[in-house]
């Protein structure tokens, strides 16, 4: 989930090339309103999105008792945000664009799907 069309398309393409089914969303709100919520096995979230960011979505899902493995990605690394995400159970916290499209992303995705 990313508000940037290019990032969404590239991430979707990578995930599909690994043999996984995917759906993309431009916002946390559009995901929450979709029929995908209960069947989601992993979320790939941008930390900073308009309205509800990735960390806020993680908190919201936790309050709703959804235990969906999450991989965060960000172009604006902040150690306190990274720690908060990981302490709340995130599988990974990757820097855009470099770590998102490399082996570390693939490793995080496989780890997240094992937890699902």
C-alpha positions as a Markdown table, in Angstrom:
| # | Residue | x | y | z |
|---|---|---|---|---|
| 1 | Unk | 0.0 | 0.0 | 0.0 |
| 2 | Unk | 1.5 | 3.2 | -1.2 |
| 3 | Unk | 0.1 | 6.6 | -2.3 |
| 4 | Unk | 2.7 | 6.7 | -5.1 |
| 5 | Unk | 1.4 | 4.9 | -8.3 |
| 6 | Unk | 4.9 | 4.1 | -9.5 |
| 7 | Unk | 5.9 | 2.5 | -6.2 |
| 8 | Unk | 2.7 | 0.5 | -6.0 |
| 9 | Unk | 3.1 | -0.8 | -9.6 |
| 10 | Unk | 6.7 | -1.8 | -9.1 |
| 11 | Unk | 6.0 | -3.5 | -5.8 |
| 12 | Unk | 3.0 | -5.3 | -7.2 |
| 13 | Unk | 5.1 | -6.5 | -10.2 |
| 14 | Unk | 7.9 | -7.8 | -7.9 |
| 15 | Unk | 5.4 | -9.7 | -5.7 |
| 16 | Unk | 3.7 | -11.2 | -8.7 |
| 17 | Unk | 7.0 | -12.2 | -10.2 |
| 18 | Unk | 7.7 | -14.2 | -7.1 |
| 19 | Unk | 4.5 | -16.2 | -7.7 |
| 20 | Unk | 2.2 | -14.5 | -5.2 |
| 21 | Unk | -1.3 | -13.0 | -5.7 |
| 22 | Unk | -1.5 | -9.3 | -4.9 |
| 23 | Unk | -3.9 | -6.4 | -4.6 |
| 24 | Unk | -2.8 | -2.8 | -4.3 |
| 25 | Unk | -4.4 | 0.1 | -2.5 |
| 26 | Unk | -3.6 | 3.8 | -2.7 |
| 27 | Unk | -4.6 | 4.4 | 1.0 |
| 28 | Unk | -5.2 | 2.7 | 4.3 |
| 29 | Unk | -8.8 | 3.8 | 4.1 |
| 30 | Unk | -9.4 | 2.1 | 0.7 |
| 31 | Unk | -7.9 | -1.1 | 2.1 |
| 32 | Unk | -10.0 | -1.0 | 5.2 |
| 33 | Unk | -13.2 | -0.5 | 3.1 |
| 34 | Unk | -12.3 | -3.4 | 0.7 |
| 35 | Unk | -13.3 | -7.0 | 0.9 |
| 36 | Unk | -9.6 | -7.9 | 1.2 |
| 37 | Unk | -9.2 | -7.3 | 4.9 |
| 38 | Unk | -10.0 | -10.7 | 6.3 |
| 39 | Unk | -8.1 | -12.7 | 3.6 |
| 40 | Unk | -4.9 | -10.6 | 3.7 |
| 41 | Unk | -1.8 | -12.7 | 4.5 |
| 42 | Unk | 0.7 | -9.9 | 4.4 |
| 43 | Unk | 0.7 | -6.1 | 4.1 |
| 44 | Unk | 3.5 | -4.0 | 2.5 |
| 45 | Unk | 2.9 | -0.5 | 3.8 |
| 46 | Unk | 4.5 | 2.9 | 3.2 |
| 47 | Unk | 5.1 | 4.6 | 6.6 |
| 48 | Unk | 4.0 | 8.0 | 5.3 |
| 49 | Unk | 0.6 | 8.2 | 3.5 |
| 50 | Unk | -2.0 | 10.9 | 3.5 |
| 51 | Unk | -4.7 | 10.7 | 6.3 |
| 52 | Unk | -3.8 | 7.4 | 7.8 |
| 53 | Unk | -0.1 | 6.4 | 7.6 |
| 54 | Unk | 1.3 | 2.8 | 7.8 |
| 55 | Unk | 2.0 | 3.0 | 11.6 |
| 56 | Unk | -1.5 | 4.2 | 12.3 |
| 57 | Unk | -2.9 | 1.4 | 10.2 |
| 58 | Unk | -0.8 | -1.1 | 12.1 |
| 59 | Unk | -2.2 | 0.3 | 15.4 |
| 60 | Unk | -5.8 | 0.3 | 14.0 |
| 61 | Unk | -5.5 | -3.4 | 12.8 |
| 62 | Unk | -4.1 | -4.4 | 16.2 |
| 63 | Unk | -7.1 | -2.8 | 18.0 |
| 64 | Unk | -9.4 | -4.7 | 15.6 |
| 65 | Unk | -7.4 | -7.9 | 16.6 |
| 66 | Unk | -6.2 | -8.5 | 13.0 |
| 67 | Unk | -2.7 | -10.1 | 13.2 |
| 68 | Unk | -1.6 | -9.5 | 9.6 |
| 69 | Unk | 2.2 | -9.6 | 9.1 |
| 70 | Unk | 3.5 | -6.2 | 7.9 |
| 71 | Unk | 6.5 | -5.1 | 6.0 |
| 72 | Unk | 7.1 | -1.4 | 6.2 |
| 73 | Unk | 8.9 | 0.7 | 3.6 |
| 74 | Unk | 9.9 | 4.3 | 3.8 |
| 75 | Unk | 11.9 | 7.0 | 2.0 |
| 76 | Unk | 12.2 | 8.9 | 5.3 |
| 77 | Unk | 13.9 | 6.7 | 7.9 |
| 78 | Unk | 13.3 | 7.5 | 11.5 |
| 79 | Unk | 14.8 | 5.2 | 14.2 |
| 80 | Unk | 11.9 | 5.9 | 16.6 |
| 81 | Unk | 9.3 | 5.0 | 14.0 |
| 82 | Unk | 11.3 | 1.9 | 13.0 |
| 83 | Unk | 11.5 | 0.7 | 16.6 |
| 84 | Unk | 7.8 | 1.4 | 17.2 |
| 85 | Unk | 6.9 | -0.6 | 14.1 |
| 86 | Unk | 9.1 | -3.6 | 14.9 |
| 87 | Unk | 8.0 | -3.6 | 18.6 |
| 88 | Unk | 4.4 | -3.8 | 17.4 |
| 89 | Unk | 5.3 | -6.9 | 15.3 |
| 90 | Unk | 6.4 | -5.7 | 11.9 |
| 91 | Unk | 8.4 | -8.3 | 9.9 |
| 92 | Unk | 10.6 | -5.7 | 8.2 |
| 93 | Unk | 11.3 | -2.0 | 7.9 |
| 94 | Unk | 12.9 | -1.3 | 4.6 |
| 95 | Unk | 14.3 | 1.8 | 2.9 |
| 96 | Unk | 12.9 | 2.9 | -0.4 |
| 97 | Unk | 13.9 | 2.3 | -3.1 |
| 98 | Unk | 17.0 | 0.2 | -2.5 |
| 99 | Unk | 16.0 | -2.3 | 0.1 |
| 100 | Unk | 12.4 | -2.6 | -1.2 |
| 101 | Unk | 13.5 | -4.2 | -4.5 |
| 102 | Unk | 16.3 | -6.4 | -3.3 |
| 103 | Unk | 16.9 | -9.7 | -1.6 |
| 104 | Unk | 16.1 | -8.3 | 1.8 |
| 105 | Unk | 12.5 | -7.5 | 0.6 |
| 106 | Unk | 12.2 | -11.1 | -0.7 |
| 107 | Unk | 13.4 | -12.5 | 2.6 |
| 108 | Unk | 10.9 | -10.3 | 4.6 |
| 109 | Unk | 8.1 | -11.4 | 2.3 |
| 110 | Unk | 8.8 | -15.1 | 2.8 |
| 111 | Unk | 9.1 | -14.6 | 6.6 |
| 112 | Unk | 5.8 | -12.7 | 6.6 |
| 113 | Unk | 4.0 | -15.4 | 4.7 |
| 114 | Unk | 5.3 | -18.1 | 7.1 |
| 115 | Unk | 3.7 | -16.1 | 9.9 |
| 116 | Unk | 0.4 | -15.7 | 8.1 |
